[in-house]
């Protein structure tokens, strides 16, 4: 009887020690997903630079435009998604994109969620048919928050650096 009890305790301790020394799969998974997200963003965000001449007599402004095939996530957003859009964030997790959409909608922006071919969710705060209008809106948003010194507040609140907005040219 003592032998069976001894072998039972030994077996239980081996099981406990054997499982506690294994690396945690979730930690590796988180690192892998973060690296994969960065890789997808780098591949999808090869910016092209073009010159946009504003409607006024100001000199031309350099505007970074990324070209992608994107589709609206929700059918209700389809009518609002135009050729040129101001992208505030690019996220790989849909629930995070939806959360940012809700917060920015509360700020008064008509937010559209679009998804590209790589599965990244683009959070769009304005969409226009012309590049000039989109560039002007991007500059307006940056100026609005930079002039008030609110960029740190917005970064903390929304996790978005408002001085890094970019333009998306929708490919069909």
Rosetta constraint file for C-alpha pairs under 8 A:
AtomPair CA 1 CA 5 HARMONIC 6.31 0.50
AtomPair CA 2 CA 6 HARMONIC 6.00 0.50
AtomPair CA 3 CA 7 HARMONIC 6.09 0.50
AtomPair CA 4 CA 8 HARMONIC 6.00 0.50
AtomPair CA 5 CA 9 HARMONIC 6.21 0.50
AtomPair CA 6 CA 10 HARMONIC 6.14 0.50
AtomPair CA 7 CA 11 HARMONIC 6.00 0.50
AtomPair CA 8 CA 12 HARMONIC 6.14 0.50
AtomPair CA 9 CA 13 HARMONIC 6.12 0.50
AtomPair CA 10 CA 14 HARMONIC 6.19 0.50
AtomPair CA 11 CA 15 HARMONIC 6.29 0.50
AtomPair CA 12 CA 16 HARMONIC 6.26 0.50
AtomPair CA 13 CA 17 HARMONIC 6.01 0.50
AtomPair CA 14 CA 18 HARMONIC 5.69 0.50
AtomPair CA 15 CA 19 HARMONIC 6.20 0.50
AtomPair CA 16 CA 20 HARMONIC 6.24 0.50
AtomPair CA 17 CA 21 HARMONIC 6.43 0.50
AtomPair CA 18 CA 22 HARMONIC 7.05 0.50
AtomPair CA 24 CA 28 HARMONIC 6.95 0.50
AtomPair CA 25 CA 29 HARMONIC 6.08 0.50
AtomPair CA 26 CA 30 HARMONIC 6.14 0.50
AtomPair CA 27 CA 31 HARMONIC 6.46 0.50
AtomPair CA 28 CA 32 HARMONIC 6.07 0.50
AtomPair CA 29 CA 33 HARMONIC 6.06 0.50
AtomPair CA 30 CA 34 HARMONIC 6.17 0.50
AtomPair CA 31 CA 35 HARMONIC 6.19 0.50
AtomPair CA 32 CA 36 HARMONIC 6.05 0.50
AtomPair CA 33 CA 37 HARMONIC 6.05 0.50
AtomPair CA 34 CA 38 HARMONIC 6.32 0.50
AtomPair CA 35 CA 39 HARMONIC 6.18 0.50
AtomPair CA 36 CA 40 HARMONIC 6.15 0.50
AtomPair CA 37 CA 41 HARMONIC 6.12 0.50
AtomPair CA 37 CA 92 HARMONIC 6.59 0.50
AtomPair CA 38 CA 42 HARMONIC 6.08 0.50
AtomPair CA 39 CA 43 HARMONIC 6.16 0.50
AtomPair CA 40 CA 44 HARMONIC 5.98 0.50
AtomPair CA 40 CA 118 HARMONIC 6.95 0.50
AtomPair CA 40 CA 120 HARMONIC 7.94 0.50
AtomPair CA 41 CA 45 HARMONIC 5.75 0.50
AtomPair CA 41 CA 90 HARMONIC 7.90 0.50
AtomPair CA 41 CA 120 HARMONIC 7.86 0.50
AtomPair CA 42 CA 46 HARMONIC 6.84 0.50
AtomPair CA 44 CA 68 HARMONIC 7.75 0.50
AtomPair CA 44 CA 118 HARMONIC 7.61 0.50
AtomPair CA 45 CA 66 HARMONIC 6.34 0.50
AtomPair CA 46 CA 66 HARMONIC 6.59 0.50
AtomPair CA 47 CA 64 HARMONIC 6.03 0.50
AtomPair CA 47 CA 65 HARMONIC 5.74 0.50
AtomPair CA 47 CA 66 HARMONIC 4.81 0.50
AtomPair CA 47 CA 67 HARMONIC 7.76 0.50
AtomPair CA 48 CA 64 HARMONIC 5.89 0.50
AtomPair CA 48 CA 65 HARMONIC 5.43 0.50
AtomPair CA 48 CA 66 HARMONIC 5.97 0.50
AtomPair CA 48 CA 67 HARMONIC 7.95 0.50
AtomPair CA 49 CA 62 HARMONIC 6.87 0.50
AtomPair CA 49 CA 63 HARMONIC 5.99 0.50
AtomPair CA 49 CA 64 HARMONIC 4.72 0.50
AtomPair CA 49 CA 65 HARMONIC 6.06 0.50
AtomPair CA 50 CA 62 HARMONIC 6.20 0.50
AtomPair CA 50 CA 63 HARMONIC 5.87 0.50
AtomPair CA 50 CA 64 HARMONIC 6.62 0.50
AtomPair CA 50 CA 65 HARMONIC 7.22 0.50
AtomPair CA 51 CA 60 HARMONIC 6.17 0.50
AtomPair CA 51 CA 61 HARMONIC 5.89 0.50
AtomPair CA 51 CA 62 HARMONIC 5.01 0.50
AtomPair CA 51 CA 63 HARMONIC 6.24 0.50
AtomPair CA 52 CA 60 HARMONIC 5.66 0.50
AtomPair CA 52 CA 61 HARMONIC 5.50 0.50
AtomPair CA 52 CA 62 HARMONIC 6.47 0.50
AtomPair CA 52 CA 63 HARMONIC 6.66 0.50
AtomPair CA 52 CA 131 HARMONIC 7.25 0.50
AtomPair CA 52 CA 132 HARMONIC 6.13 0.50
AtomPair CA 52 CA 135 HARMONIC 7.90 0.50
AtomPair CA 53 CA 58 HARMONIC 7.75 0.50
AtomPair CA 53 CA 59 HARMONIC 6.92 0.50
AtomPair CA 53 CA 60 HARMONIC 4.51 0.50
AtomPair CA 53 CA 61 HARMONIC 6.36 0.50
AtomPair CA 53 CA 132 HARMONIC 7.02 0.50
AtomPair CA 54 CA 58 HARMONIC 6.68 0.50
AtomPair CA 54 CA 59 HARMONIC 7.74 0.50
AtomPair CA 54 CA 60 HARMONIC 6.67 0.50
AtomPair CA 54 CA 61 HARMONIC 7.53 0.50
AtomPair CA 54 CA 132 HARMONIC 6.02 0.50
AtomPair CA 54 CA 136 HARMONIC 7.77 0.50
AtomPair CA 55 CA 132 HARMONIC 7.70 0.50
AtomPair CA 63 CA 135 HARMONIC 6.95 0.50
AtomPair CA 63 CA 167 HARMONIC 7.73 0.50
AtomPair CA 64 CA 166 HARMONIC 6.44 0.50
AtomPair CA 64 CA 167 HARMONIC 6.43 0.50
AtomPair CA 65 CA 166 HARMONIC 6.70 0.50
AtomPair CA 65 CA 167 HARMONIC 4.83 0.50
AtomPair CA 65 CA 168 HARMONIC 5.61 0.50
AtomPair CA 65 CA 169 HARMONIC 6.43 0.50
AtomPair CA 66 CA 166 HARMONIC 7.83 0.50
AtomPair CA 66 CA 167 HARMONIC 6.33 0.50
AtomPair CA 66 CA 168 HARMONIC 4.96 0.50
AtomPair CA 66 CA 169 HARMONIC 5.95 0.50
AtomPair CA 67 CA 168 HARMONIC 5.85 0.50
AtomPair CA 67 CA 169 HARMONIC 4.69 0.50
AtomPair CA 67 CA 170 HARMONIC 6.01 0.50
AtomPair CA 67 CA 171 HARMONIC 6.37 0.50
AtomPair CA 68 CA 116 HARMONIC 6.77 0.50
AtomPair CA 68 CA 168 HARMONIC 7.05 0.50
AtomPair CA 68 CA 169 HARMONIC 6.45 0.50
AtomPair CA 68 CA 170 HARMONIC 5.49 0.50
AtomPair CA 68 CA 171 HARMONIC 5.38 0.50
AtomPair CA 69 CA 116 HARMONIC 5.75 0.50
AtomPair CA 69 CA 117 HARMONIC 6.53 0.50
AtomPair CA 69 CA 170 HARMONIC 5.69 0.50
AtomPair CA 69 CA 171 HARMONIC 4.60 0.50
AtomPair CA 69 CA 172 HARMONIC 5.93 0.50
AtomPair CA 70 CA 114 HARMONIC 5.88 0.50
AtomPair CA 70 CA 115 HARMONIC 5.28 0.50
AtomPair CA 70 CA 116 HARMONIC 4.30 0.50
AtomPair CA 70 CA 117 HARMONIC 6.78 0.50
AtomPair CA 70 CA 170 HARMONIC 6.33 0.50
AtomPair CA 70 CA 171 HARMONIC 7.14 0.50
AtomPair CA 70 CA 172 HARMONIC 7.91 0.50
AtomPair CA 71 CA 78 HARMONIC 7.89 0.50
AtomPair CA 71 CA 114 HARMONIC 5.27 0.50
AtomPair CA 71 CA 115 HARMONIC 5.48 0.50
AtomPair CA 71 CA 116 HARMONIC 6.56 0.50
AtomPair CA 72 CA 77 HARMONIC 5.98 0.50
AtomPair CA 72 CA 78 HARMONIC 5.59 0.50
AtomPair CA 72 CA 81 HARMONIC 7.15 0.50
AtomPair CA 72 CA 112 HARMONIC 7.27 0.50
AtomPair CA 72 CA 113 HARMONIC 5.90 0.50
AtomPair CA 72 CA 114 HARMONIC 4.16 0.50
AtomPair CA 72 CA 115 HARMONIC 6.33 0.50
AtomPair CA 73 CA 77 HARMONIC 7.39 0.50
AtomPair CA 73 CA 113 HARMONIC 5.59 0.50
AtomPair CA 73 CA 114 HARMONIC 5.15 0.50
AtomPair CA 73 CA 115 HARMONIC 6.24 0.50
AtomPair CA 74 CA 78 HARMONIC 7.00 0.50
AtomPair CA 74 CA 113 HARMONIC 7.27 0.50
AtomPair CA 77 CA 81 HARMONIC 6.48 0.50
AtomPair CA 77 CA 112 HARMONIC 5.76 0.50
AtomPair CA 77 CA 113 HARMONIC 7.34 0.50
AtomPair CA 80 CA 112 HARMONIC 7.39 0.50
AtomPair CA 80 CA 127 HARMONIC 6.77 0.50
AtomPair CA 81 CA 85 HARMONIC 7.51 0.50
AtomPair CA 81 CA 112 HARMONIC 7.18 0.50
AtomPair CA 81 CA 127 HARMONIC 5.82 0.50
AtomPair CA 81 CA 128 HARMONIC 7.71 0.50
AtomPair CA 82 CA 127 HARMONIC 5.33 0.50
AtomPair CA 82 CA 128 HARMONIC 5.21 0.50
AtomPair CA 82 CA 129 HARMONIC 5.47 0.50
AtomPair CA 82 CA 170 HARMONIC 7.42 0.50
AtomPair CA 83 CA 127 HARMONIC 7.24 0.50
AtomPair CA 83 CA 128 HARMONIC 6.24 0.50
AtomPair CA 83 CA 129 HARMONIC 5.08 0.50
AtomPair CA 83 CA 130 HARMONIC 7.14 0.50
AtomPair CA 83 CA 169 HARMONIC 5.70 0.50
AtomPair CA 83 CA 170 HARMONIC 5.03 0.50
AtomPair CA 83 CA 171 HARMONIC 7.69 0.50
AtomPair CA 84 CA 127 HARMONIC 5.68 0.50
AtomPair CA 84 CA 128 HARMONIC 5.26 0.50
AtomPair CA 84 CA 129 HARMONIC 5.88 0.50
AtomPair CA 84 CA 130 HARMONIC 6.28 0.50
AtomPair CA 84 CA 131 HARMONIC 5.78 0.50
AtomPair CA 84 CA 134 HARMONIC 6.15 0.50
AtomPair CA 84 CA 167 HARMONIC 6.63 0.50
AtomPair CA 84 CA 168 HARMONIC 5.58 0.50
AtomPair CA 84 CA 169 HARMONIC 4.69 0.50
AtomPair CA 84 CA 170 HARMONIC 6.25 0.50
AtomPair CA 85 CA 124 HARMONIC 6.35 0.50
AtomPair CA 85 CA 125 HARMONIC 7.57 0.50
AtomPair CA 85 CA 126 HARMONIC 5.67 0.50
AtomPair CA 85 CA 127 HARMONIC 4.09 0.50
AtomPair CA 85 CA 128 HARMONIC 6.17 0.50
AtomPair CA 85 CA 134 HARMONIC 6.07 0.50
AtomPair CA 85 CA 167 HARMONIC 5.54 0.50
AtomPair CA 85 CA 168 HARMONIC 5.08 0.50
AtomPair CA 85 CA 169 HARMONIC 6.62 0.50
AtomPair CA 85 CA 170 HARMONIC 7.79 0.50
AtomPair CA 86 CA 124 HARMONIC 5.57 0.50
AtomPair CA 86 CA 125 HARMONIC 5.85 0.50
AtomPair CA 86 CA 126 HARMONIC 5.29 0.50
AtomPair CA 86 CA 127 HARMONIC 6.27 0.50
AtomPair CA 86 CA 134 HARMONIC 6.16 0.50
AtomPair CA 86 CA 135 HARMONIC 7.69 0.50
AtomPair CA 86 CA 137 HARMONIC 7.53 0.50
AtomPair CA 86 CA 138 HARMONIC 6.09 0.50
AtomPair CA 86 CA 165 HARMONIC 6.78 0.50
AtomPair CA 86 CA 166 HARMONIC 5.85 0.50
AtomPair CA 86 CA 167 HARMONIC 4.79 0.50
AtomPair CA 86 CA 168 HARMONIC 6.39 0.50
AtomPair CA 87 CA 122 HARMONIC 6.38 0.50
AtomPair CA 87 CA 123 HARMONIC 5.68 0.50
AtomPair CA 87 CA 124 HARMONIC 4.45 0.50
AtomPair CA 87 CA 125 HARMONIC 6.33 0.50
AtomPair CA 87 CA 126 HARMONIC 7.71 0.50
AtomPair CA 87 CA 165 HARMONIC 5.88 0.50
AtomPair CA 87 CA 166 HARMONIC 5.43 0.50
AtomPair CA 87 CA 167 HARMONIC 5.96 0.50
AtomPair CA 87 CA 168 HARMONIC 6.65 0.50
AtomPair CA 88 CA 122 HARMONIC 7.70 0.50
AtomPair CA 88 CA 123 HARMONIC 5.73 0.50
AtomPair CA 88 CA 124 HARMONIC 5.97 0.50
AtomPair CA 88 CA 125 HARMONIC 6.57 0.50
AtomPair CA 88 CA 160 HARMONIC 7.09 0.50
AtomPair CA 88 CA 162 HARMONIC 7.17 0.50
AtomPair CA 88 CA 164 HARMONIC 7.69 0.50
AtomPair CA 88 CA 165 HARMONIC 5.16 0.50
AtomPair CA 88 CA 166 HARMONIC 7.01 0.50
AtomPair CA 89 CA 122 HARMONIC 6.03 0.50
AtomPair CA 89 CA 123 HARMONIC 5.20 0.50
AtomPair CA 89 CA 124 HARMONIC 7.53 0.50
AtomPair CA 89 CA 160 HARMONIC 6.66 0.50
AtomPair CA 89 CA 165 HARMONIC 7.60 0.50
AtomPair CA 90 CA 97 HARMONIC 7.91 0.50
AtomPair CA 90 CA 120 HARMONIC 6.40 0.50
AtomPair CA 90 CA 121 HARMONIC 5.57 0.50
AtomPair CA 90 CA 122 HARMONIC 4.63 0.50
AtomPair CA 90 CA 123 HARMONIC 6.19 0.50
AtomPair CA 91 CA 96 HARMONIC 7.06 0.50
AtomPair CA 91 CA 97 HARMONIC 6.09 0.50
AtomPair CA 91 CA 120 HARMONIC 5.71 0.50
AtomPair CA 91 CA 121 HARMONIC 5.09 0.50
AtomPair CA 91 CA 122 HARMONIC 6.58 0.50
AtomPair CA 91 CA 123 HARMONIC 7.84 0.50
AtomPair CA 92 CA 97 HARMONIC 7.97 0.50
AtomPair CA 92 CA 119 HARMONIC 6.77 0.50
AtomPair CA 92 CA 120 HARMONIC 4.76 0.50
AtomPair CA 92 CA 121 HARMONIC 5.86 0.50
AtomPair CA 93 CA 97 HARMONIC 6.53 0.50
AtomPair CA 93 CA 120 HARMONIC 7.72 0.50
AtomPair CA 93 CA 121 HARMONIC 7.31 0.50
AtomPair CA 94 CA 98 HARMONIC 6.14 0.50
AtomPair CA 94 CA 121 HARMONIC 6.64 0.50
AtomPair CA 95 CA 99 HARMONIC 6.10 0.50
AtomPair CA 96 CA 100 HARMONIC 6.26 0.50
AtomPair CA 97 CA 101 HARMONIC 6.10 0.50
AtomPair CA 97 CA 113 HARMONIC 7.41 0.50
AtomPair CA 97 CA 121 HARMONIC 6.54 0.50
AtomPair CA 97 CA 122 HARMONIC 7.70 0.50
AtomPair CA 97 CA 123 HARMONIC 6.51 0.50
AtomPair CA 98 CA 102 HARMONIC 6.24 0.50
AtomPair CA 98 CA 113 HARMONIC 7.69 0.50
AtomPair CA 99 CA 103 HARMONIC 6.40 0.50
AtomPair CA 100 CA 104 HARMONIC 6.08 0.50
AtomPair CA 100 CA 123 HARMONIC 7.73 0.50
AtomPair CA 100 CA 158 HARMONIC 6.76 0.50
AtomPair CA 101 CA 105 HARMONIC 5.95 0.50
AtomPair CA 101 CA 111 HARMONIC 5.86 0.50
AtomPair CA 101 CA 112 HARMONIC 7.46 0.50
AtomPair CA 101 CA 113 HARMONIC 7.47 0.50
AtomPair CA 101 CA 123 HARMONIC 6.83 0.50
AtomPair CA 102 CA 106 HARMONIC 6.30 0.50
AtomPair CA 103 CA 107 HARMONIC 6.59 0.50
AtomPair CA 103 CA 158 HARMONIC 7.61 0.50
AtomPair CA 104 CA 108 HARMONIC 6.61 0.50
AtomPair CA 104 CA 109 HARMONIC 5.79 0.50
AtomPair CA 104 CA 111 HARMONIC 6.87 0.50
AtomPair CA 104 CA 125 HARMONIC 7.90 0.50
AtomPair CA 105 CA 109 HARMONIC 4.92 0.50
AtomPair CA 105 CA 110 HARMONIC 6.00 0.50
AtomPair CA 105 CA 111 HARMONIC 6.07 0.50
AtomPair CA 109 CA 125 HARMONIC 5.80 0.50
AtomPair CA 109 CA 126 HARMONIC 7.52 0.50
AtomPair CA 110 CA 125 HARMONIC 5.96 0.50
AtomPair CA 110 CA 126 HARMONIC 6.75 0.50
AtomPair CA 111 CA 123 HARMONIC 6.85 0.50
AtomPair CA 111 CA 124 HARMONIC 5.50 0.50
AtomPair CA 111 CA 125 HARMONIC 4.60 0.50
AtomPair CA 111 CA 126 HARMONIC 6.90 0.50
AtomPair CA 112 CA 123 HARMONIC 6.17 0.50
AtomPair CA 112 CA 124 HARMONIC 5.03 0.50
AtomPair CA 112 CA 125 HARMONIC 6.51 0.50
AtomPair CA 112 CA 126 HARMONIC 7.82 0.50
AtomPair CA 113 CA 121 HARMONIC 6.55 0.50
AtomPair CA 113 CA 122 HARMONIC 5.81 0.50
AtomPair CA 113 CA 123 HARMONIC 5.05 0.50
AtomPair CA 113 CA 124 HARMONIC 6.17 0.50
AtomPair CA 114 CA 121 HARMONIC 5.66 0.50
AtomPair CA 114 CA 122 HARMONIC 5.12 0.50
AtomPair CA 114 CA 123 HARMONIC 6.73 0.50
AtomPair CA 114 CA 124 HARMONIC 7.46 0.50
AtomPair CA 115 CA 119 HARMONIC 5.87 0.50
AtomPair CA 115 CA 120 HARMONIC 5.52 0.50
AtomPair CA 115 CA 121 HARMONIC 4.51 0.50
AtomPair CA 115 CA 122 HARMONIC 5.95 0.50
AtomPair CA 116 CA 120 HARMONIC 5.58 0.50
AtomPair CA 116 CA 121 HARMONIC 6.71 0.50
AtomPair CA 116 CA 122 HARMONIC 7.52 0.50
AtomPair CA 126 CA 134 HARMONIC 7.17 0.50
AtomPair CA 126 CA 137 HARMONIC 7.35 0.50
AtomPair CA 127 CA 134 HARMONIC 6.58 0.50
AtomPair CA 128 CA 133 HARMONIC 6.36 0.50
AtomPair CA 128 CA 134 HARMONIC 5.82 0.50
AtomPair CA 129 CA 133 HARMONIC 7.74 0.50
AtomPair CA 130 CA 134 HARMONIC 6.55 0.50
AtomPair CA 131 CA 135 HARMONIC 6.04 0.50
AtomPair CA 132 CA 136 HARMONIC 6.10 0.50
AtomPair CA 133 CA 137 HARMONIC 6.23 0.50
AtomPair CA 134 CA 138 HARMONIC 6.19 0.50
AtomPair CA 134 CA 167 HARMONIC 7.12 0.50
AtomPair CA 135 CA 139 HARMONIC 6.18 0.50
AtomPair CA 135 CA 167 HARMONIC 7.18 0.50
AtomPair CA 136 CA 140 HARMONIC 6.05 0.50
AtomPair CA 137 CA 141 HARMONIC 6.20 0.50
AtomPair CA 138 CA 142 HARMONIC 6.29 0.50
AtomPair CA 138 CA 165 HARMONIC 6.66 0.50
AtomPair CA 138 CA 166 HARMONIC 7.40 0.50
AtomPair CA 138 CA 167 HARMONIC 7.85 0.50
AtomPair CA 139 CA 143 HARMONIC 5.94 0.50
AtomPair CA 140 CA 144 HARMONIC 5.93 0.50
AtomPair CA 141 CA 145 HARMONIC 6.44 0.50
AtomPair CA 141 CA 162 HARMONIC 7.71 0.50
AtomPair CA 142 CA 146 HARMONIC 5.87 0.50
AtomPair CA 142 CA 162 HARMONIC 6.03 0.50
AtomPair CA 142 CA 163 HARMONIC 5.66 0.50
AtomPair CA 142 CA 165 HARMONIC 7.78 0.50
AtomPair CA 143 CA 147 HARMONIC 5.65 0.50
AtomPair CA 144 CA 148 HARMONIC 6.65 0.50
AtomPair CA 145 CA 149 HARMONIC 6.22 0.50
AtomPair CA 145 CA 150 HARMONIC 5.15 0.50
AtomPair CA 145 CA 151 HARMONIC 5.76 0.50
AtomPair CA 145 CA 162 HARMONIC 7.48 0.50
AtomPair CA 146 CA 150 HARMONIC 6.12 0.50
AtomPair CA 146 CA 151 HARMONIC 5.89 0.50
AtomPair CA 146 CA 163 HARMONIC 7.78 0.50
AtomPair CA 150 CA 154 HARMONIC 6.13 0.50
AtomPair CA 151 CA 155 HARMONIC 6.03 0.50
AtomPair CA 151 CA 161 HARMONIC 6.91 0.50
AtomPair CA 151 CA 162 HARMONIC 6.28 0.50
AtomPair CA 151 CA 163 HARMONIC 7.62 0.50
AtomPair CA 152 CA 156 HARMONIC 6.16 0.50
AtomPair CA 153 CA 157 HARMONIC 5.97 0.50
AtomPair CA 154 CA 158 HARMONIC 5.59 0.50
AtomPair CA 154 CA 159 HARMONIC 7.00 0.50
AtomPair CA 154 CA 160 HARMONIC 6.69 0.50
AtomPair CA 154 CA 161 HARMONIC 7.32 0.50
AtomPair CA 154 CA 162 HARMONIC 7.31 0.50
AtomPair CA 155 CA 159 HARMONIC 4.52 0.50
AtomPair CA 155 CA 160 HARMONIC 4.81 0.50
AtomPair CA 155 CA 161 HARMONIC 5.30 0.50
AtomPair CA 155 CA 162 HARMONIC 7.26 0.50
AtomPair CA 156 CA 160 HARMONIC 7.78 0.50
AtomPair CA 161 CA 165 HARMONIC 7.68 0.50
